[in-house]
Amino acid sequence: MRWFWLDRFTEFVSGSHATGVKCVSLSEDHLTEHWPNYPIMPNSLVAEGMAQCGGLLVSELYQFSELVVLAKFAKFSVDGEARPGDTLRYRAKIEQAKDFGASVTVIGDIDGRPFSEADIFFARYDAALICTDHDKVD
């Protein structure tokens, strides 16, 4: 993963739920480059932070032995803006886990104020079944 949109986990209960924290800092390039005179964390990166929180919870559920891929946001909403100095807290909960993947609900808040909500589905793939370039047939 090239970018991490979580600074740390403050709680992680295997197979159940996790809480991750992201401190929004003016030192991050995306804040000053998105809107130079009005720094906010783009909602797409809020969604990515929520997905990383839920995705790591799901990956751990499958013991990191398979690829877990974000397949679908069934719902995503944001109420307000995340600005420098804010602390985002994401609470992810596994709602359902099956052989083919898992669904997660992630609720976000900024300093205790409700901020974001998402229902996310992660698909599960066996890495050994994925074709590499040299396996392709013309």
Residue pairs with C-beta under 8 A, 6 or more apart in sequence:
1 52
3 48
4 52
5 22
5 45
5 46
5 48
5 49
5 52
6 20
6 21
6 22
6 49
6 52
6 53
6 90
7 20
7 21
7 22
7 23
8 20
8 21
9 18
9 19
9 20
9 21
9 53
9 56
10 19
10 20
10 21
10 89
11 17
11 18
11 19
12 18
12 19
12 57
12 60
14 60
14 61
15 60
15 61
15 94
15 97
16 93
16 94
17 57
17 91
17 92
17 93
17 94
18 53
18 54
18 56
18 57
18 91
18 92
19 53
19 89
19 90
19 91
19 92
20 49
20 52
20 53
20 89
20 90
20 92
21 87
21 88
21 89
21 90
22 49
22 87
22 88
22 90
23 86
23 87
23 88
24 31
24 41
24 82
24 83
24 84
24 85
24 86
24 87
24 88
25 31
25 84
26 32
26 39
26 84
26 85
30 41
30 42
30 45
31 39
31 40
31 41
31 84
32 39
34 40
34 41
34 42
39 83
39 84
40 81
40 82
40 83
41 81
41 82
41 83
41 86
41 88
43 78
46 78
46 82
46 88
46 108
46 115
46 116
47 73
47 76
47 116
47 118
49 88
49 90
49 108
50 76
50 90
50 92
50 106
50 108
50 116
50 118
50 120
51 70
51 73
51 106
51 118
51 120
53 90
53 92
53 106
54 90
54 92
54 104
54 106
54 118
54 120
54 122
55 68
55 70
55 104
55 120
55 122
57 92
57 94
57 104
58 68
58 94
58 97
58 101
58 102
58 104
58 122
59 68
61 94
61 97
61 102
62 68
62 124
66 124
66 125
66 126
66 127
67 124
67 125
67 126
67 127
67 130
68 101
68 122
68 123
68 124
68 125
69 122
69 123
69 124
69 125
70 120
70 121
70 122
71 101
71 121
71 122
71 123
72 120
72 121
73 118
73 119
73 120
74 103
74 119
74 120
74 121
75 117
75 118
75 119
76 116
76 117
76 118
76 119
77 116
77 117
77 118
78 115
78 116
79 114
79 115
79 116
80 110
80 113
80 115
82 88
82 110
82 115
86 110
86 111
87 110
87 111
88 108
88 109
88 110
88 115
88 116
89 108
89 109
89 110
90 106
90 107
90 108
90 116
91 106
91 107
91 108
91 109
92 104
92 105
92 106
93 104
93 105
93 106
94 102
94 103
94 104
95 102
95 103
95 104
95 105
95 119
96 102
96 103
99 124
100 123
100 124
101 121
101 122
101 123
101 124
102 121
102 122
102 124
103 119
103 120
103 121
103 122
104 119
104 120
104 121
104 122
105 117
105 118
105 119
105 120
106 116
106 117
106 118
106 120
107 114
107 116
107 117
108 114
108 115
108 116
108 117
108 118
109 115
